[in-house]
Amino acid sequence: MTDAVRKWELVPNRRECIHDAMFTHMLQSRDTHHVDSFHSVATDWSLLGRYTGFRKSEWCHDSPHHFARITDPLWGNRPDSIAVIAEDFTLKDSNGITVPITSATKRSSVHLAELRIWYQKNQDNYQVLTYSAAQGDPTTCPVQAILRILQRALRLGLPSHHPVAITANASDPRGFSFVTGTRYTSWLQSIARSVYKLSKGDSSIPKWGTHSIRVTAANLLHRAQFSSTFIKNRLRWRSDTFQMYLRNTFHVADKHSCALVFHMSPPSETERRILEPQELLMAASSA
């Protein structure tokens, strides 16, 4: 176990989870911000990322004015944005019927969402994943986050082929700008500083960034004891490399029990993962 901890600590550039207290801070602060402000936008994408495990390239950008495009000459006439666009999302009602997205679409009318990932880092393209509304906890519901994101795109007049992670920007002639990884990282680090009372130069601050979204998604499912197969399928990994993102495997703390606080359903017996060696050791010690 000591060797495992040492190996874990030596892996460079480990990113931190977005912990429960940070999500709570985001949500409590959201009411004081405009619905199209950067804080509201970043909160929506952070909440959705808990379920999707987005890679940086799949949602945000390097520039507020331009977006990365697929350059494969065989891609054809399909939308060429690497990051997801509005038409990559489909919302459905409780009967599985597609719900048209307008400014008047009611939250109560959407129960399911489909996300199509056209282009992935691992080349597993055209993947479609389905997400269900979190009936017991609407504040962290992925379907509601998607609805807010799509309605924001309509309000701000986003062209259909443009990436949908945008924020209002009165100084831009278009009225919006793309969310950049740099700005999101700065915002997330400010959340961490506020929640954990960290000084500006604290060495832990750089550990929060865009990749924290993917780290958080993996940890939520792992702590809820879903199987490796389930985690790989839902978060789009081809191998067990997601295990390098796991945090606090050796330290059980209530404030990190995201799956319990946010009411995620426990896995069935067929989905439940086998305890790892160090967890078996801890279980035996506490028995």
Contacts in CASP RR format, 6 or more apart in sequence:
PFRMAT RR
TARGET T0000
AUTHOR 0000-0000-0000
METHOD contacts of the structure
MODEL  1
MTDAVRKWELVPNRRECIHDAMFTHMLQSRDTHHVDSFHSVATDWSLLGR
YTGFRKSEWCHDSPHHFARITDPLWGNRPDSIAVIAEDFTLKDSNGITVP
ITSATKRSSVHLAELRIWYQKNQDNYQVLTYSAAQGDPTTCPVQAILRIL
QRALRLGLPSHHPVAITANASDPRGFSFVTGTRYTSWLQSIARSVYKLSK
GDSSIPKWGTHSIRVTAANLLHRAQFSSTFIKNRLRWRSDTFQMYLRNTF
HVADKHSCALVFHMSPPSETERRILEPQELLMAASSA
1 250 0 8 1.000
1 277 0 8 1.000
1 278 0 8 1.000
1 281 0 8 1.000
4 250 0 8 1.000
4 278 0 8 1.000
5 250 0 8 1.000
8 249 0 8 1.000
11 244 0 8 1.000
14 207 0 8 1.000
14 247 0 8 1.000
15 207 0 8 1.000
15 208 0 8 1.000
15 209 0 8 1.000
15 211 0 8 1.000
15 212 0 8 1.000
15 215 0 8 1.000
15 245 0 8 1.000
16 192 0 8 1.000
16 204 0 8 1.000
16 207 0 8 1.000
16 208 0 8 1.000
16 212 0 8 1.000
16 215 0 8 1.000
16 247 0 8 1.000
17 212 0 8 1.000
17 215 0 8 1.000
17 216 0 8 1.000
17 219 0 8 1.000
17 247 0 8 1.000
17 248 0 8 1.000
17 256 0 8 1.000
17 258 0 8 1.000
18 46 0 8 1.000
18 50 0 8 1.000
18 188 0 8 1.000
18 208 0 8 1.000
18 212 0 8 1.000
18 213 0 8 1.000
18 216 0 8 1.000
19 195 0 8 1.000
19 255 0 8 1.000
19 256 0 8 1.000
19 258 0 8 1.000
20 255 0 8 1.000
20 256 0 8 1.000
20 257 0 8 1.000
20 258 0 8 1.000
20 261 0 8 1.000
20 262 0 8 1.000
21 195 0 8 1.000
21 196 0 8 1.000
21 255 0 8 1.000
22 188 0 8 1.000
22 191 0 8 1.000
22 192 0 8 1.000
22 195 0 8 1.000
23 46 0 8 1.000
23 47 0 8 1.000
23 140 0 8 1.000
23 262 0 8 1.000
25 191 0 8 1.000
25 194 0 8 1.000
25 195 0 8 1.000
26 39 0 8 1.000
26 42 0 8 1.000
26 43 0 8 1.000
26 46 0 8 1.000
26 47 0 8 1.000
26 191 0 8 1.000
27 43 0 8 1.000
27 139 0 8 1.000
27 140 0 8 1.000
29 39 0 8 1.000
30 39 0 8 1.000
30 40 0 8 1.000
30 43 0 8 1.000
33 39 0 8 1.000
33 40 0 8 1.000
34 40 0 8 1.000
34 168 0 8 1.000
35 148 0 8 1.000
35 152 0 8 1.000
36 152 0 8 1.000
36 155 0 8 1.000
36 156 0 8 1.000
36 167 0 8 1.000
36 168 0 8 1.000
37 167 0 8 1.000
37 168 0 8 1.000
38 167 0 8 1.000
38 179 0 8 1.000
38 183 0 8 1.000
38 187 0 8 1.000
39 187 0 8 1.000
40 148 0 8 1.000
41 152 0 8 1.000
41 165 0 8 1.000
41 166 0 8 1.000
41 167 0 8 1.000
41 179 0 8 1.000
42 179 0 8 1.000
42 184 0 8 1.000
42 187 0 8 1.000
42 188 0 8 1.000
44 145 0 8 1.000
44 148 0 8 1.000
44 149 0 8 1.000
44 152 0 8 1.000
45 54 0 8 1.000
45 59 0 8 1.000
45 60 0 8 1.000
45 145 0 8 1.000
45 149 0 8 1.000
45 165 0 8 1.000
45 179 0 8 1.000
45 184 0 8 1.000
45 213 0 8 1.000
46 188 0 8 1.000
46 213 0 8 1.000
47 140 0 8 1.000
47 141 0 8 1.000
47 142 0 8 1.000
47 145 0 8 1.000
48 54 0 8 1.000
48 142 0 8 1.000
48 145 0 8 1.000
48 146 0 8 1.000
48 149 0 8 1.000
49 142 0 8 1.000
49 213 0 8 1.000
49 214 0 8 1.000
49 216 0 8 1.000
49 217 0 8 1.000
50 140 0 8 1.000
50 142 0 8 1.000
50 213 0 8 1.000
50 216 0 8 1.000
50 217 0 8 1.000
50 220 0 8 1.000
50 258 0 8 1.000
50 262 0 8 1.000
51 131 0 8 1.000
51 142 0 8 1.000
51 217 0 8 1.000
51 234 0 8 1.000
52 58 0 8 1.000
52 115 0 8 1.000
52 129 0 8 1.000
52 131 0 8 1.000
52 142 0 8 1.000
52 217 0 8 1.000
52 235 0 8 1.000
53 213 0 8 1.000
53 214 0 8 1.000
53 216 0 8 1.000
53 217 0 8 1.000
53 218 0 8 1.000
53 235 0 8 1.000
53 236 0 8 1.000
54 213 0 8 1.000
54 214 0 8 1.000
55 120 0 8 1.000
55 121 0 8 1.000
55 214 0 8 1.000
56 181 0 8 1.000
56 210 0 8 1.000
56 211 0 8 1.000
57 68 0 8 1.000
57 82 0 8 1.000
57 83 0 8 1.000
57 121 0 8 1.000
58 82 0 8 1.000
58 83 0 8 1.000
58 84 0 8 1.000
58 117 0 8 1.000
58 120 0 8 1.000
59 83 0 8 1.000
59 84 0 8 1.000
59 163 0 8 1.000
59 165 0 8 1.000
59 179 0 8 1.000
60 83 0 8 1.000
60 165 0 8 1.000
60 178 0 8 1.000
60 179 0 8 1.000
60 180 0 8 1.000
60 181 0 8 1.000
60 184 0 8 1.000
60 210 0 8 1.000
61 67 0 8 1.000
61 68 0 8 1.000
61 83 0 8 1.000
61 163 0 8 1.000
61 165 0 8 1.000
61 178 0 8 1.000
61 179 0 8 1.000
61 180 0 8 1.000
61 181 0 8 1.000
62 68 0 8 1.000
62 180 0 8 1.000
62 181 0 8 1.000
62 182 0 8 1.000
63 178 0 8 1.000
63 180 0 8 1.000
64 169 0 8 1.000
64 172 0 8 1.000
64 177 0 8 1.000
64 178 0 8 1.000
64 179 0 8 1.000
64 180 0 8 1.000
64 183 0 8 1.000
65 172 0 8 1.000
65 177 0 8 1.000
65 178 0 8 1.000
66 178 0 8 1.000
67 81 0 8 1.000
67 82 0 8 1.000
67 83 0 8 1.000
67 162 0 8 1.000
67 163 0 8 1.000
67 178 0 8 1.000
68 81 0 8 1.000
68 82 0 8 1.000
68 83 0 8 1.000
69 80 0 8 1.000
69 81 0 8 1.000
69 82 0 8 1.000
70 80 0 8 1.000
70 81 0 8 1.000
70 82 0 8 1.000
70 118 0 8 1.000
70 119 0 8 1.000
71 80 0 8 1.000
78 118 0 8 1.000
79 85 0 8 1.000
79 87 0 8 1.000
79 118 0 8 1.000
79 161 0 8 1.000
80 161 0 8 1.000
81 161 0 8 1.000
81 162 0 8 1.000
81 163 0 8 1.000
82 119 0 8 1.000
83 163 0 8 1.000
83 164 0 8 1.000
83 165 0 8 1.000
84 115 0 8 1.000
84 117 0 8 1.000
84 118 0 8 1.000
84 163 0 8 1.000
84 164 0 8 1.000
84 165 0 8 1.000
85 160 0 8 1.000
85 161 0 8 1.000
85 162 0 8 1.000
85 163 0 8 1.000
85 164 0 8 1.000
86 101 0 8 1.000
86 150 0 8 1.000
86 153 0 8 1.000
86 158 0 8 1.000
86 160 0 8 1.000
86 164 0 8 1.000
87 160 0 8 1.000
88 115 0 8 1.000
88 116 0 8 1.000
88 117 0 8 1.000
88 118 0 8 1.000
88 164 0 8 1.000
89 113 0 8 1.000
89 114 0 8 1.000
89 115 0 8 1.000
89 116 0 8 1.000
89 146 0 8 1.000
89 149 0 8 1.000
89 150 0 8 1.000
89 164 0 8 1.000
90 98 0 8 1.000
90 113 0 8 1.000
90 114 0 8 1.000
90 116 0 8 1.000
91 98 0 8 1.000
91 99 0 8 1.000
91 101 0 8 1.000
91 105 0 8 1.000
91 110 0 8 1.000
91 112 0 8 1.000
91 113 0 8 1.000
91 143 0 8 1.000
91 146 0 8 1.000
91 147 0 8 1.000
91 150 0 8 1.000
92 98 0 8 1.000
92 99 0 8 1.000
92 110 0 8 1.000
92 111 0 8 1.000
92 112 0 8 1.000
92 113 0 8 1.000
92 114 0 8 1.000
93 99 0 8 1.000
93 109 0 8 1.000
93 110 0 8 1.000
93 111 0 8 1.000
93 112 0 8 1.000
94 111 0 8 1.000
94 112 0 8 1.000
96 111 0 8 1.000
96 112 0 8 1.000
99 105 0 8 1.000
99 109 0 8 1.000
99 110 0 8 1.000
101 147 0 8 1.000
101 150 0 8 1.000
101 151 0 8 1.000
101 154 0 8 1.000
102 151 0 8 1.000
102 154 0 8 1.000
103 151 0 8 1.000
103 154 0 8 1.000
103 155 0 8 1.000
105 147 0 8 1.000
105 151 0 8 1.000
107 138 0 8 1.000
107 144 0 8 1.000
107 147 0 8 1.000
110 133 0 8 1.000
110 143 0 8 1.000
110 144 0 8 1.000
110 147 0 8 1.000
111 132 0 8 1.000
111 133 0 8 1.000
111 143 0 8 1.000
112 130 0 8 1.000
112 131 0 8 1.000
112 132 0 8 1.000
112 133 0 8 1.000
112 143 0 8 1.000
113 130 0 8 1.000
113 131 0 8 1.000
113 142 0 8 1.000
113 143 0 8 1.000
113 146 0 8 1.000
114 128 0 8 1.000
114 129 0 8 1.000
114 130 0 8 1.000
114 131 0 8 1.000
115 128 0 8 1.000
115 129 0 8 1.000
115 130 0 8 1.000
115 131 0 8 1.000
115 146 0 8 1.000
116 126 0 8 1.000
116 127 0 8 1.000
116 128 0 8 1.000
117 125 0 8 1.000
117 126 0 8 1.000
117 127 0 8 1.000
117 128 0 8 1.000
117 129 0 8 1.000
117 236 0 8 1.000
118 125 0 8 1.000
118 126 0 8 1.000
119 125 0 8 1.000
120 127 0 8 1.000
120 236 0 8 1.000
122 236 0 8 1.000
122 237 0 8 1.000
122 238 0 8 1.000
124 236 0 8 1.000
124 238 0 8 1.000
127 236 0 8 1.000
129 234 0 8 1.000
129 236 0 8 1.000
131 142 0 8 1.000
131 143 0 8 1.000
131 146 0 8 1.000
132 143 0 8 1.000
133 141 0 8 1.000
133 142 0 8 1.000
133 143 0 8 1.000
133 144 0 8 1.000
134 140 0 8 1.000
134 141 0 8 1.000
134 142 0 8 1.000
134 143 0 8 1.000
134 263 0 8 1.000
136 263 0 8 1.000
137 262 0 8 1.000
137 263 0 8 1.000
138 144 0 8 1.000
140 262 0 8 1.000
149 164 0 8 1.000
149 165 0 8 1.000
150 164 0 8 1.000
152 166 0 8 1.000
153 164 0 8 1.000
153 166 0 8 1.000
156 166 0 8 1.000
156 168 0 8 1.000
156 175 0 8 1.000
156 176 0 8 1.000
157 176 0 8 1.000
158 164 0 8 1.000
158 166 0 8 1.000
158 176 0 8 1.000
163 178 0 8 1.000
165 178 0 8 1.000
165 179 0 8 1.000
166 176 0 8 1.000
166 177 0 8 1.000
166 178 0 8 1.000
166 179 0 8 1.000
167 176 0 8 1.000
167 177 0 8 1.000
167 179 0 8 1.000
168 175 0 8 1.000
168 176 0 8 1.000
169 175 0 8 1.000
169 176 0 8 1.000
169 177 0 8 1.000
181 209 0 8 1.000
181 210 0 8 1.000
184 209 0 8 1.000
184 210 0 8 1.000
185 208 0 8 1.000
185 209 0 8 1.000
185 210 0 8 1.000
188 208 0 8 1.000
188 209 0 8 1.000
188 212 0 8 1.000
189 205 0 8 1.000
189 206 0 8 1.000
189 208 0 8 1.000
189 209 0 8 1.000
191 208 0 8 1.000
192 198 0 8 1.000
192 204 0 8 1.000
192 205 0 8 1.000
192 208 0 8 1.000
193 199 0 8 1.000
193 200 0 8 1.000
193 202 0 8 1.000
193 205 0 8 1.000
198 204 0 8 1.000
198 205 0 8 1.000
214 235 0 8 1.000
214 245 0 8 1.000
215 245 0 8 1.000
215 247 0 8 1.000
216 258 0 8 1.000
217 235 0 8 1.000
218 231 0 8 1.000
218 235 0 8 1.000
218 242 0 8 1.000
218 245 0 8 1.000
218 246 0 8 1.000
219 245 0 8 1.000
219 246 0 8 1.000
219 247 0 8 1.000
219 248 0 8 1.000
219 256 0 8 1.000
219 258 0 8 1.000
220 258 0 8 1.000
220 259 0 8 1.000
220 262 0 8 1.000
220 264 0 8 1.000
221 230 0 8 1.000
221 231 0 8 1.000
221 234 0 8 1.000
221 235 0 8 1.000
221 259 0 8 1.000
222 231 0 8 1.000
222 246 0 8 1.000
222 249 0 8 1.000
222 273 0 8 1.000
223 256 0 8 1.000
223 257 0 8 1.000
223 258 0 8 1.000
223 259 0 8 1.000
224 259 0 8 1.000
224 264 0 8 1.000
224 266 0 8 1.000
224 267 0 8 1.000
225 266 0 8 1.000
225 267 0 8 1.000
225 272 0 8 1.000
225 273 0 8 1.000
226 267 0 8 1.000
226 271 0 8 1.000
226 272 0 8 1.000
226 273 0 8 1.000
227 267 0 8 1.000
227 271 0 8 1.000
227 272 0 8 1.000
227 273 0 8 1.000
227 274 0 8 1.000
228 240 0 8 1.000
228 242 0 8 1.000
228 243 0 8 1.000
228 273 0 8 1.000
229 271 0 8 1.000
230 267 0 8 1.000
230 271 0 8 1.000
230 273 0 8 1.000
231 237 0 8 1.000
231 242 0 8 1.000
232 238 0 8 1.000
232 239 0 8 1.000
232 240 0 8 1.000
232 242 0 8 1.000
235 242 0 8 1.000
247 256 0 8 1.000
248 256 0 8 1.000
249 276 0 8 1.000
249 278 0 8 1.000
249 279 0 8 1.000
250 278 0 8 1.000
250 282 0 8 1.000
252 282 0 8 1.000
258 264 0 8 1.000
267 273 0 8 1.000
275 283 0 8 1.000
END
